[in-house]
């Protein structure tokens, strides 16, 4: 895809009287030389893999480090009790985010959306909606084109790599993609899709990448939950008709600048932040010795 900004994507939607997903698909078609049907089938494959990953979660599975596993199942049971603070839908979003990210840590098949470390965010908002039969598979797949367009712009203007830009680049980008997708599914305008993406990203600016023992588990898995819930609230803010003060593209640019300023110890090296706490160091030493 060739879009340099979310603003240009929105402008194209308005100029050509097309939906956001159509503009993204058409741009990809020009590069891939695929037909509409082939583009749709490619995205259908992604969605099928997400669903399969969600359906194949194993609550008794633990990662090789034993730092993660089982929490997604535990939280799902908690939601079933009807006592969760956030309610059933957000409870299911939380459970799905945990389960998908834990599956990644346990070396199961997931979809990088946009990265493996942030793989739980986008499916966490889509799978519960789909399971509630709120949307058809075709509608979900069109939403994935929206997510892809947002992710492409962020990758082009800034980064989606924790090693380059900190966790704001991974969870932040995933949250922006999920927020924009939700706005599309809830019949928001192309401009509101951009608003939601910008809100989601600005809420996570400065988030560092500090994996304990250098593993994509702690705090990464729980941050997938943060990204998913942030996407939901950001989508609602945009759908309420609230416009951002700072345009989404400028938020992306700010993220790039912040990423460049973050010390290397806080960019996936496992040397700073939570990884440098007393407990974090003890975990790393124990895993190194074993």
N, C-alpha and C positions, 0 to 999 in steps of 0.2 A: 504494500500500500504506500501511497506517495504523499499523504497529508502531513504538513509541517505543524499543524495546529488544530486544536479542537474548534477554534473560531472558523477556520476555513471549511471544516467538516459541516458545521452548522450552517454556514453561508451557502454551501453547495446544496444542502437539504432544502433551504428556502428558495434558492434560485431555480432549482430543477423540480421543485415540488415532490421531493422524494423523502421517504423515511430514513432515519439515521442508518439503520441496518442495510438498506438498499445501497446507499452511497458507499458504505464500507465494502460491501460485496462487490459492487461494480469496480471499485478501485483495485481490489484484489484480482478481479477477473482480467483487468488490463495487464497485470504483471504476470499472472499465472497462465493466461491463455486457456482458461477452463470455461466451461459452460455454466449457466445458472445451476443446472442439475448437479454438476460435478462439485461446484462450490458448496451447495447445500449438503451433498453427501459427505464431503470432507468435514464439515462442521457437525454433521450427524454422528460421525465416527467419534469425535471429541466428546459429544454429549453422552453417547453410549458408554464410553470409557468412564466418564464421571459417575454415571448411574451404577455401573458395575462396581466401581471402587466403593461407592456408598453402600451398596447391597452386600458386599463381601467383607465388611468390617468384622474383625474377630476380637471380641472383648477380652478373651483370655490370652491374647498374644502380647508379648513384651519385646521391646527393642533389645538389640545385642548389649547395649549399655545398661539396660534395666532402668533407665531413667524415665521411660514413657511406656504407655500402653494401659488399656483398661479404663481410663478416665471417661472416654466417650461413651462407653457402655454404662458406667456408673451415673453419668449425667442424664442419659436417656431414661434410666429408671427413676431418677429424681423428678424429671419432668412429668412422668406418668403419675406421680403421686399428687399432682395438681397443686403443689405448694410453692412453685418457683416464683421468684420476684417478678421476672419478666413475662410470665405467661407462656402458653403453649407454643405459639409460633416462634417467638424469640428463643424459647427453650430448645425447640427442635433445631433452630439455626445454630445455637451454641453446641449442641450435641453433634451435629453433622460436621461442624468445623473441627471439633476435637477428634472425631473419628477419622476424618480424612487426613489430618496432619499426623495423627498417630500411625495410620497405615503407611504413610511416607517414611516415618522413622523406623517402621518395622519392615521396610524394604518391599512393600506391596506395590502393586501397580496403581499409579495416580496420574492425574493430568496436571502438568505444570501450567498454572494459570495466574500470573505469567511465569512463576518459578515453582520449583518443587517445595521450597520452604514456605511459600504462600498458597499452596495448593488447596487449602481448606476453605478459603474465603468465598470464592465465586460459587462453588457447588453448595456451600452452606446456605446461601440465600435462594438458590434455584431448586435444589432437590426437595426441600419441604413444600415449596409452592407447587411443584409438579405432583408430589405425592398427595397433596390435598385436592388435586384435580382442578386447580385454579387456572392452569394453562395447558394448552396442548403441547405436544412435542415440537411441532412446527414453530409455535410461538417462542418456546424456549430457545430453539436453535437460532431464530432471528435475533433473540436477545444476546446470544453468544457472538454474533457479528458486531453488535454494539460494543460488547466488552473488548473484542479484538481491536476495534478501531481506537478506543480509548487507550488501550495498552500500547498500541503501535505509536501513538503520538507521544506518550510518556517515554517510551524507549528511545524515540528519535530525538526528543528535546532534552532529555535528562538521562535516566537509567532505570533499569529494573533489577539491577544487581546489588545485593547486599554488600559485596566486597568493594563495590565502587561507590555506592551512595548511602550505605547503612540500611537498616530495616525499613526506613521510610520509603525506600525504593522498591522493596519487595511487598511488604504488607500494605504500604501506602498505595502502590499501583494497583494491587489486587482489590483493595477496598474501593478505589475510584472506579475500577471496571465494574465491580458488583453494584455500586450505587447507580451508575449510569444505566446499567441493564435493568435494574428495578424500576427506574423512572420510565424507561421504554415500555416495560410490561404493564405498568400502571397508567399507560396512555398519556405520558408526559410529552412535552414538545422537545424537539432537538436542542433548543436552548436550555431547557430544564435538565436534559441529560448532561450537558456540559456543566451546568451549575452544580449538580449533585456530585459529579466527579471531582470538581474543584473543592467543594466542601469536604468531601471525604479525605482528600489528599492534604488539605491544609490542617486538618485535625491531627494528622500524624507527622507533620513536619518535625524534623530533628530526632526522630526515633532511631536509635543506634542499633547496630547489629553486634550483639555481645553473647554469642552462644557458649554456654558452659561446656568446658572441655572440648570446645570447637565443634560440637555436634549440633545438628539442626533439630534440637529437641526442647531444651530449656534456654530461654523462655519462648522459643519460636512457636510451639504448638498453641500455647495460650494466646499468643498474639494473633493467631488466625481467628480466634473468637473475637478479639477486639476489632479486627478489620471487618469482620462480617457484621457485627452489631453496629459499628460506625457507618457501614454502607446503608443499613436500614434507616438509621436516623437522618443521614445526609439526604437520602432519596426523599424522605418525607418532608424535610425542610424545603427542598427544591419544588416538590409537588404542591406545597402550600402556597407557592407563588413568591417565595422569598428569593431575591436575587443577591448574589455575592458582591461584596465591595471590591474584592480583587478577582479579576477574571481567571478562569481555570488555567489558561496557558501561562499566565504570570506566576501562578502557584507552582506549576511544573518547573518553571525557570528558577524559582526560589528554592525548590527542592534540590535542583542540580547544584546551585551555589552552596547550599548548606552541606550537601554531600561532599563537596570539594573541601569544605572547612573541617569536616569531622576527622578527628585523629585516626590514624591507621589502627590503633588498638581497639577502636569501636566500629571497625568495618570487617566483620566476619573472621577476625584473626583469633578470637577467643582469648584476648589478652586484657581487655578492659571491661568496665561495667559489671554486670552480674558474674561474668566469668572470672573477674578479679576479686570477688568477695572471698572471705575465708572459706565458706562452704564450697563455693565454686572451685577454688584451688584444691581443696581436699578431694572433691569428686574427680578432678582431672588427674591428680596424683594416683588415686586409687585405680582409675581406668588404665593409666599408663603402666602401673605395676602388674596389673592382671594379665 
